[in-house]
Amino acid sequence: MTELADPDVRAVSPARSRYQSDEFVARLRRRYAAEQRFKYAGMAAIGLASLMLVVLLGSIISQGYTAFQQTSIALDITFDAAEIDPQGTRNPEVLAQANYAKLIRDSLGTVFPEATSRADRRTLSDLLSSGAPFELAMMVRDDPSLVGTTKRVWLTASDDVDQFMKGFIPRNVAETERRVNDVQVAAIDRLASKDSIEKSFNTTLFTAGDSREPELAGIWGAIVGSFMTLAITMALAVPIGVSAAIYLEEFAPKRWWTDLIEVNINNLAAVPSIVFGLLGLAVFLNFFGMPRSAPVVGGVVLALMTLPIIIIATRAALKAVPPSIREAALGIGASPLQTVLHHVLPLAMPGILTGTIIGMAHALGETAPLLMIGMVAFIVDIPGGFTDSATVLPVQIYMWADSPERAFTERTSAAIMILLGFLVLMNGLAVFLRKKFERRW
Amino acid sequence: MQLTVLLVVLAVLAVVGYHLGRSRAANAVGGRIVQLHSVPAYYGAYVALWAGLPAFLLFVAWGVSEGWLVMQMVLAGLPDRLTSVDAQGIALLKADLLNLAHGLNTGRQPDPAVVAGAEHYNALRQLGDWAVLGFGSALAVAGLWYARERISPRMRARNQVERVINIVLIGCSLVAILTTVGIVLSLVFEAARFFMAVNPLEFLFGLHWSPQMAIRADQVGSSGSFGAVPLFAGTLLITVIAMLVAVPVGLMAAIFMSEYATPRMRTALKPILEVLAGIPTVVYGFFAALTMAPFVRRIGDAVGLDVSSESALAAGVVMGVMIIPFVSSLSDDVINAVPQSLRDGSYGLGATKSETIKLVVMPAALPGIVAAVMLAVSRAIGETMIVTMAAGLSANLTANPLEAVTTVTTQIATLLVGDQEFDSPKTLSAFGLGLVLFIVTLTLNMIALRVVQKYREKYD
């Protein structure tokens, strides 16, 4: 449009026709200005969408990157044999039931000898996570020879200390307004001066199940749950979806009932996902009595939900295979089924795979129907089977987002980053497949 | 366990059957396979189907009916004093039995008869699983042997195999219908139970929503009220806000992409919209609750407005952002379907590009764009996570976007999360709301899809 953009046409000819009258030129200028405005409005729309995307991702990354680090505190723990294993049997049950919290208290007592009052000692114990005694128990279980020795051990700090170390709890406000009191701040400073407190990579986040304590909570349970749910979804939705698409695209006669199926599939694709949750609750849980919170039910519900996506994508892929391929196969004596299975389907495979992966990515991010079938339960254990109680990554995000602790906010953002990472991976694979195998006929 | 074994046995027998059938067919004609009716692989598939399919159907039938069947047998074996109670008591009894059978603690001292029943339940299930394993394996072997015996050069193996495959394919296509039927039946049945307790007119037109139920009959505020109008109004408010964001931005983005952008710009800009479309709704919900809502509140405070921390505005705007790619991709399709000749005609008359778009392309594409907006509205109405996380729970009847409102989907989600008892109107009201939601979105989708289809045919 640039050649039209300069409306100064009067210079072209000295004789002024009606097309060079002032009104005409002014009108033309207005029209071109409107043209520019319209174009800028379009750019602004794209810009706004991009801005929102940047703000969205930016806010999540800036809130969440700190969750990949976790503060821990080093203490010289004396694994007192008289305390842990008075009989000296080294019986694992005795070792597991010993009072490890006392070991930590004793150790803190030697580091901070000035803290003698009960309140001060309790405040100091709160520096460490309530899971710290279990960490000691695990160490002793794995290596009973520790009993009777003294060792410098890194223990997980509590979430408040962690947030303080990351600078989210300001130092210079009144003591009553921060979750770390003055005694604790002084203790943290003392530990820091002795290099006994530091931030390191947060492995708990990737290996643990859910927990009420932010510093002990991880997403591994949710990842395993998501994986199991998706496995069920894939095992059901892909064969059924591809078969249905093959039938509808290649074999179905044009009758009222095939039209009905088509309309049905298009409508199902637009049914709100929460309605599928209601279906799962009423039919699978209440009618068939399948277990609540189980990946198997979640997988079935998500399979029903992704089925239309896969059918529509597969039909598009089959449609893109030119009829000449079918005619050639039929011409040399292949049956219709052989034609489809031996020739059309392999050629449509990249498109089917792409559609399937996109459908699976959709299922991975879905939350609402899974809330309905009880996958929102608080589950600490890593699920071991398809009928165990489990949760999935998006539902874990939903639950953590509800938790008031600041430390959960950063973990929620971290979990979102991981979920988005999986989605990027899947969509990247789909794009790669499309690019690599795309065929123009 | 036994059922997994059965599946493995069936798979092995099917593979064995395939090879047996193929070699048997080839041997029957002494290796001159030209004399066979079908290629040998079809004879193999024929035997494999006979070996695997009947037993597999048995497996599926057992898997679906096992729990119910065994439960009925256990109930029949329990003493009358336990089973001669109302439906609710039976449900409780069943739950106790299941808990005990799975080794869970029921929280109270169980009746010895119930414990015996639970043991009976486990024993019957074990027995049933073993029986199905044995019977299924026998069925598979018998099928394999029968099919192998039937193989002859004249047998039309291909036709038979293809007929079975055809039936399987039809069965798969019917799953979509079954899903719809399942949705409709489950919604209608549970909603009917709800409407037996609550007058449908009161539900649809009542102005007060507070779905708590009393634990004791004489409790204060014992009867919940189920007037859903505040929910409909809240849904409408958030949807309108979302559309005010999504329609202009999405439509202008689509126009820019299809009419102005060079192919290189398009390949660069398209992923932005695709990424927006691919972000899970729970992430938008988190963003709305933790970033957008405080932001809106701060802005409100700055200009002296009292903004709720769960304002409809925050949820609506974020939902609008979520729907932008949806509107833009649908409108993109519609705009591209307008024939180039219309544009060329307009340019020939001296119209500028924007005039062509506004006066020629848009009117021609209008039905499609209206349909796209309808689909977007249906999506906004059905969207759950953003509103569950960012909109409120209190049912205010207000048109002020700065106040907290609640929506139909939020209520469904909150009513059904956690433990439910399936006889209280409180739980069942979620299905009433679900039915309304389903009908509304279905109607919108039906009309929109119709319009899109009709419109596509017109220009093809």
Interface residues (C-beta under 8 A of the other chain):
Chain A: M1 L4 R31 Y32 A34 E35 R37 F38 K39 A41 G42 M43 A44 A45 I46 L48 A49 S50 M52 L53 V55 L56 S59 I60 Q63 P239 I240 G241 S243 A244 I246 Y247 L248 F251 A252 T258 L260 I261 V263 N264 I265 N266 N267 L268 A270 V271 P272 S273 I274 V275 F276 G277 L278 L279 L281 A282 V283 N286 F287 F288 G289 L304 L307 P308 I311 S335 L337 A361 L364 G365 E366 T367 A368 L371 M372 V376 P394 V395 I397 Y398 A401 D402 T409 T412 S413 I416 L419 L420 L423 N427
Chain B: V64 G67 W68 M71 L98 R158 E162 I165 N166 V168 L169 I170 C172 S173 L174 V175 A176 I177 T179 T180 G182 I183 S186 L187 F189 E190 P248 V249 G250 L251 M252 A253 I255 F256 M257 E259 Y260 L269 I272 L273 E274 V275 L276 G278 I279 P280 T281 V282 V283 Y284 G285 F286 F287 A289 L290 T291 V321 I324 P325 S328 T352 K353 S354 E355 I357 K358 L375 S378 R379 I381 G382 E383 T384 M385 T388 M389 T409 I412 A413 L416 V417 G418 F422 A430 F431 G434 L437 F438 T441 L442 N445 M446 L449
